[in-house]
């Protein structure tokens, strides 16, 4: 007969063994849950990881809203699903008519929006209130909050506590292109508003980038360590001059501490039904029918990985 590996007094009764195993399983489950980046299943994770998104559409309600440059709620919803879990906090410092807040509320996340134009802020509030009534009617949980500040995005650090935001999803002004006629499909000038602090009124490109950088410096301060920031932008052409806005903004944000983590192409060609041959027949020009989703992280580690993962795997 072999001797026991443990002294007799340390042997556990079957009931005690079952309790220990249950505690260990609970600890393992809690650790697994804590390390999850989001609530996606594997199949959805794979589908969302494709680098070109071409299946995002505006709803009829969104198409009817009079905003010159809004993205469909499906876009922030997907980013929220990718980079947060239920109960986390999402910020859009250039809120527009509220698509990010609606997506956050539908998905069980707290939402904070900042919008300079009072009229668009009013529309956003109306949309959020309508969704709240729908959720009450459907007996859906209303444990998350939605805040809308009619303010300048430059005041973000005065409106929001430091290191309190889990995800930023936003689309800043595309310089002053809303004041220009769209040459790709003849659409008219799209007027955003008359606010003196509107970044779209800055005519000098470098000054515009600098103003954006100062705002994102403050956004960085209100983000939690390891939080992500997703910025939707489009490159710009003015006659013979091309401005690579997406790469210029990325470099500008890296200068203030953001880690440039990844890039998604948002394919919008389905929205352009009347394209014309730009520059024909003298100069060949590109019809830009896509935008970029720039993905940044406020990273603790040098390589931009989550602090807990880095600690466990690169110590």
Buried (B, 14 or more C-beta within 10 A) or exposed (E): EEEEEEEEEEEEEEEEEEEEEEEEEEEEEEEEEEEEBBEBEEEBEEEBEEEEBEEBBBEEEBEEBEBBBBBBBBBBBBBBBBBBBEEBBBBBBBBBBBBBBBBBBBBBBBBBBBBBBEEBBBBBBEBBEEBBEEBEEEEBEEEBEBBBBBBBBBBBBEBBEEEBBBBBBBBBBBBBBBEBEEBBEEEEEBEBBEEEEBBBBBEEBEEBBEBBBBBBBBBBBBBBEBBBBBBBBBBBBEEEEEBEBBBBBBEBBEEBEBBBBBEBBBBBEEEBEEEEEBEEEEEEBEBBBBBBBBBBBBBBBEEBBBEEEBEEEEE
